[in-house]
Amino acid sequence: MTTINLSEAKDNLSKLVKDTAETNRSIVISVNGRNQAVLISMEEYGSLMETIEILKDQSLVKKIMSSTEDIRKGDVVDFDDIRRD
């Protein structure tokens, strides 16, 4: 993750936005030597918002955890077996 100061961010905002959108790399913006903000792509933002929504739904989180445990134990069904039915 790249860190730049606010003055540099102001001077290069168009390029930073373009680069962030194209590379999905985050840019930390510092003010007076302290990290204050982060510039992220819309794709990354959307992913974060989706993750937050999933984590808010405790029943969904429990299903994901249970499914992950099933996979770890090898308790799975082959897709080809499902298709034949």
N, C-alpha and C positions, 0 to 999 in steps of 0.2 A: 504494500500500500504506500502510495506516494504522499508526502506531507509538504504543503507549500504554505507560505504566509498569505494573509488576506490581500496585501498589495499586489502580489504576484497573481493571485486568483482574479482580482479585478482587471488587471492588465491583459490577462489571457483567457477570460471567461469563455469566449466563443470556442477557442481551441480546446479548452478543458472539457466543455460540454460535448463537443464532437468526439474527442478521444475517449471519454468515459462511455459514451453511447456505443462506440465501435468496439471497445476492448473489454467492457464490463469491469474495468478496474476502478476501484474506489479512490478518491482523492480526499485526504484530510486537509482541512483548512485551519491554520492556526492564527491566533490573534495574540500579540504580545508573548509569543513563545508557548502558548497553551492551546492545545487542540480544542477547537470550538464547534466545528461542523464537518460534515462529510458530504461530498458530491458523489452520487451513485447514478447508474443508468436506470431508465424506466423499467428495463427488464429485471434488474436486480431488485428494484423497489417493489415491483409486482410480486416477485418471488417471496420477498420478506413479508409482504402483506398477506399472501396466501398462507405462509407458514404460521403467522400469528393467528389467523382465523382457524386453522386446524388445531393449534394448541389451545384455543379457547374452548373447543368442543371436547370435553373430557371423555365422552363415550367414544368418540372417534379416536382419540389418543389411546384409549384402552384397547380398541380393536386393532390398531396399528401395532401396539406392543405385543398383543396376543399373536398376531400374524407373524411378526418378526420372530417370536419364540418358536412358533410352529416351523418356520423355515429353518431355524437353527437346529431343531431336533430332526429335521428331515421329514416332517409330517406334511408332505405336499402331494398334489395330484398332477401328473404330467398333462400338459395341454393337449397332446395328441389323444390321450385317453378320454378327455372331456369331449373333444370333437367327434370321436367315434360314436359317442352316446347320442 
